[in-house]
Amino acid sequence: MKERCPICGAESELEFLPYEIPHFGEALFFTAVCPLCGFRSADLMLLAGEGESGERSGRGRRCEFEISSVRDLNARVVRSSFGRIEIPELGVSVEPRRGEAFISTVEGVLKRVEKVVKMLSRNARNEEKKRAEAVLKRLEKIKSGEGEEKVTLIIDDPTGNSAIIGVS
């Protein structure tokens, strides 16, 4: 199937890849790479829900997961390109962007947040730089299991195609 690149307008091939998410079910991963400008996009659609019948209700989903130990860093995170990520205790929110679906772990999400905070702090003013440093220190404590740090990872997805799957 063909798709037009939102950057340069060239046609790119849209690929559909089936994917099995352990403890959650089947998903379909959509990917496209523009052959002209290299723009990449990806999205995800869960094919089965968590209900007894496996049917999806078609409504949005809010996933909340408390990160309180190093073990929690291994939980799976499935985010469609419509999922908004939030970590309220850190004042962090990541707005959805087209083409940015992913399957990762909680640790992977924290590393993404860390990378963005570091990038933003380079050009920040004193107060903003101090706040960024405080967030980075808390992220490091969370990832190392140091202290009693607890934060909540939230994903709001109006399509219902995002999930956080705890470690059993």
N, C-alpha and C positions, 0 to 999 in steps of 0.2 A: 504494500500500500504506500502511496506517495503522500508527503506532507510538505507544505511550504515553510521555509525557514522564516521565523519572525524578524530576523536581523537583516538578511540580504534578499530574501524572496526566492532563493534557489530551491529546487525540489530536492528533497532527501527521502530516503527509504525509511519507512516506519516499520520497525520490527516488533513482533510480539513474542515474548519468551515466557513459557509457563514456568512457575516457580513454586515449590512446595515449602511452606514455612512450618517448621516443626511445632507441634502443639497448637497450630492455628488453622492450617489447611492450605488449599490451593489459591494461588494468586497469578495474575497476569502482569508481567512487566512490559511496558511499552518504552522503546528507546528509538531515538533518531539522532543522527549526526549529519550536519550539513557538509556536503563535500566541497563547498566553495569557501565558507568562512570558518568552518569548524565548530559552530554553535552546537551544543549538546543539549538534549532534553530527555527526561525520563519521567515516567509516571507509573503508578501501581494501582491495580484494582484487585481487591480481595474477592474471590469467587464464592466463598462460603463464610457464613457467620458463626457466632459462638452458640447460637440457639440449638435446642434439641433437634430441630428439623434441618438445621444447616442453612435455613433461608435468611437472607438479609432483609431488614425492614426498610432499607432505603433512606433511613433517617441518619442524621449526624451522630457522631460519637465523640465523647469526651473521655479520654484515658488519663488517669492519675496514678502515679507510681512514686512511692516514697523511697528515696535513696538514703539508706542509713548504715550500710556496711559495704565493704569491698565486694562482697558476693553479689550485691545488687547491680554492680557495674556490668555484669554478664547478661542481664536481662536483654531480650531482643526488642528493638524499636523498629517498627514498620511505619514509615511516614509517606503518605501520598503527597503530591505537589499542592494539595489544598490544606494540609495540616499545619496549624499554627502551634509552635512549641513555646512553652513558657516555663520558667523556673522562678516563681514569685519571690522566694527568699533571697535570690540574687538580683532581683529586678531585671531579669533577662526575658526578652520575648523575641522570637524569630518568626517573622511574618512569612507566609507561604509565597513562593515564587514559582511561576510556570516552569516545568521541566526539572524540578529539584526533588523528586521522590527518592527515597533511599531505604535500604534495609541495613541496620547497624546494630550496635549494642548501646547501652546507656553510656558506657565509657566513650564510645565513638561520638555520641552526641555531645558529651562534655568536652571532648577534644575539639570538636567543631566550634563550640561556643568559645572556648579558650583562644582558638586561632583568631576569631573575629574580634574578641576583646583586645588581644594584643595588637592587631592591625589598627583598630580604632584609637588605641591609646598613644600610638606614635605621634599623631597630630593633635592630641588633646591638650586642653589648657590644664592648669594646676589642679583644680578641683576635680575635673573629669579624669585626669591621670591618677589621682589618689583613689577615686572610686574604682577605676579599672584595676589598679593594683590590689585593692581589697577583694574584688571579685576573683581575681587570679589566685590570690592566697587561699580563699575559701575553696575554689575549685581544686587546688592542689591537695588540701586537707581531705576533701571528699574522695578524690581518686586514690589517696594513700591510706585511707581509713583512719587517719590521725584524728584524735579527739572525738567529740560527740556530734559532729556535723550531720545534720539531716536536712535534706531539701526535697521538694516535690517536683517531679517532671510531669508536665501536663501537655497533652496534645489534644487540641480541639480540631475536629475535621468534619465539615458539613457533609461530606460525601460518605463518611463512615468507613473510609478505606485506610485508616491508620490504626495502629495498635501498639501496646506495650505488653510484652509477654514475659512474665516473671520467671525466675529460675526455680525449678522444682527440686 
